[in-house]
């Protein structure tokens, strides 16, 4: 008797585990895109799934990148050139492999660091037997709303972290640039003023006899 | 309803399996792909990957290839290597950060048979989970025997802890940013003064020198 109930329970949980593997989680990655390079990512999506692609250039050059999103048949769903940050939501109209590419081919020597977040579908539920029809108790629904709020807090934190990384990278670039250029300029100043004097002296040393002759 | 031991065992087994529907990309034979994770300290990161080799004859990707390995190298923010290991064609690597900052996860293939790569393409499915996403809640529920509400509370606590760590890290980074800005400010201030002084001094020296030169040459 126990074994029958136990087996059914195990079977349900195994089925749920299969479902869990079927739930596609969100992928969030930061990678470096060298100059004149293109990097593509692919994902298999089932029809009707709501997906969001969000990207941001963290460091490098003018902080822009080309992005292109194609569906399973190659139809371009989203295409933007030299964008710094964008977010695109779509519902999958076809089954198949969707492809999105980031291109830095317009840049000759700056490599960029790109962050992207590709959310496919919903996050998996916490419990195996939870179906949306059964009502949650007040405590449970409070927990669910707190969970959603905290997820958006984490999302804002990520965006803030990226903006801060961008600002900090610009500030560090500025600092090194100011240091080098100041030293360089001081050196050039000295060199130019000394060479001016030397050059002027050389003019007068050679033409001393000619000027006196002209004078008299 | 609490999870039974064999059920939990099977779920844990599935959780360990490599991602079947994760994001994938193509990598060349000697190509090294690096990903950056900027994380606070004491944060756990779990990475799972699965590789598929392009079969020229069949014109598709094979399911699994023996003899094909991926070398995983992880560097901490001080560019010190914290993990450098060879895994098989499917692998799972995990590490916990001890210093906050940018960690770099690099993958490159290390195939023993060069002929395998004649087609030139290797498909890598990758899934990297950071912080509270690494927690396996069904496993925790089974291990600590928690009720539904307790498990939900545990999830919220983990999330809040992650937020707190990120805020601490943010404070540390903001301080670095402020130090960089103040250093730039100091540079600009002192170098401007120095350059103005050099300008004035060299101007005076030029005039004095030329005046004495012309007087010597009897032109003035």
Contacts between the chains, C-beta under 8 A, distances in Angstrom:
chain1	res1	chain2	res2	distance
A	6	B	4	6.3
A	6	B	6	7.7
A	9	B	4	5.4
A	9	B	7	6.0
A	10	B	4	6.3
A	10	B	6	5.1
A	10	B	7	4.7
A	10	B	10	6.9
A	12	B	7	7.8
A	13	B	3	6.5
A	13	B	4	7.4
A	13	B	7	3.5
A	13	B	8	7.6
A	13	B	10	6.5
A	13	B	11	6.0
A	14	B	7	7.2
A	14	B	10	5.2
A	14	B	11	7.9
A	16	B	11	7.6
A	17	B	10	6.0
A	17	B	11	4.7
A	17	B	13	8.0
A	17	B	14	4.1
A	17	B	15	7.9
A	18	B	14	7.4
A	20	B	11	7.6
A	20	B	14	6.6
A	20	B	15	7.8
A	21	B	14	5.9
A	21	B	17	7.0
A	21	B	19	7.9
A	21	B	20	5.5
A	21	B	21	7.3
A	22	B	21	6.9
A	24	B	21	4.8
A	24	B	22	7.5
A	25	B	19	7.9
A	25	B	22	7.3
A	25	B	127	7.0
A	25	B	129	7.9
A	27	B	22	6.6
A	27	B	23	4.2
A	27	B	126	7.8
A	27	B	127	6.8
A	27	B	128	7.8
A	28	B	128	7.8
A	28	B	130	7.9
A	29	B	23	7.6
A	29	B	35	5.4
A	29	B	126	7.7
A	29	B	128	6.7
A	30	B	35	6.3
A	30	B	36	4.3
A	30	B	37	6.9
A	30	B	38	7.1
A	31	B	33	7.3
A	31	B	34	6.7
A	31	B	35	5.1
A	31	B	36	6.8
A	32	B	34	6.1
A	32	B	36	7.1
A	39	B	25	7.1
A	40	B	25	6.5
A	40	B	26	7.3
A	41	B	23	5.4
A	41	B	24	7.2
A	41	B	25	5.1
A	42	B	23	7.2
A	42	B	24	5.3
A	42	B	25	6.8
A	43	B	21	7.6
A	43	B	22	7.7
A	43	B	23	5.1
A	43	B	24	7.3
A	44	B	21	5.8
A	113	B	36	6.6
A	118	B	23	6.5
A	126	B	137	5.8
A	126	B	151	6.5
A	126	B	152	6.6
A	126	B	155	6.5
A	127	B	148	6.4
A	127	B	151	7.8
A	128	B	3	7.4
A	128	B	11	7.9
A	128	B	138	7.3
A	129	B	1	6.3
A	139	B	149	5.8
A	140	B	148	7.0
A	140	B	149	6.7
A	140	B	152	6.6
A	143	B	149	7.2
A	143	B	152	4.0
A	143	B	153	6.9
A	143	B	155	8.0
A	143	B	156	6.4
A	144	B	152	7.7
A	146	B	156	5.6
A	147	B	152	7.4
A	147	B	155	6.6
A	147	B	156	6.2
A	147	B	159	7.0
A	150	B	156	6.7
A	150	B	159	4.4
A	150	B	160	6.7
A	150	B	163	6.8
A	151	B	159	7.6
A	153	B	163	5.9
A	154	B	159	7.0
A	154	B	162	6.8
A	154	B	163	6.3
A	154	B	166	7.6
A	157	B	163	6.7
A	157	B	166	5.1
A	157	B	167	7.7
A	157	B	170	7.6
A	160	B	170	7.3
A	161	B	38	6.5
A	161	B	166	7.2
A	161	B	170	6.9
A	161	B	173	8.0
A	164	B	170	7.2
A	164	B	173	6.1
A	164	B	174	7.2
A	164	B	177	7.0
A	165	B	38	6.8
A	167	B	177	6.7
A	168	B	173	6.8
A	168	B	176	6.9
A	168	B	177	4.7
A	168	B	180	6.8
A	171	B	177	6.1
A	171	B	180	4.8
A	171	B	181	5.5
A	171	B	184	6.8
A	172	B	180	5.5
A	174	B	184	5.6
A	175	B	180	5.5
A	175	B	183	5.7
A	175	B	184	4.4
A	175	B	187	6.8
A	178	B	184	5.6
A	178	B	187	4.9
A	178	B	188	5.9
A	178	B	191	7.4
A	179	B	187	5.4
A	182	B	187	6.4
A	182	B	188	7.8
A	182	B	191	3.5
A	182	B	194	7.8
A	182	B	195	7.1
A	183	B	191	7.7
A	185	B	195	6.2
A	186	B	191	7.2
A	186	B	194	6.3
A	186	B	195	5.5
A	186	B	198	5.8
A	189	B	195	6.5
A	189	B	198	5.4
A	189	B	199	6.4
A	189	B	202	6.8
A	190	B	198	6.5
A	190	B	202	6.7
A	193	B	202	3.9
A	193	B	203	7.5
A	193	B	205	7.6
A	193	B	206	5.9
A	194	B	202	7.7
A	196	B	206	6.8
A	197	B	206	5.5
A	197	B	209	5.8
A	197	B	210	6.6
A	200	B	210	6.6
A	201	B	213	6.1
A	204	B	213	7.4
A	204	B	214	7.7
A	204	B	217	6.2
A	204	B	219	7.2
A	208	B	217	6.6
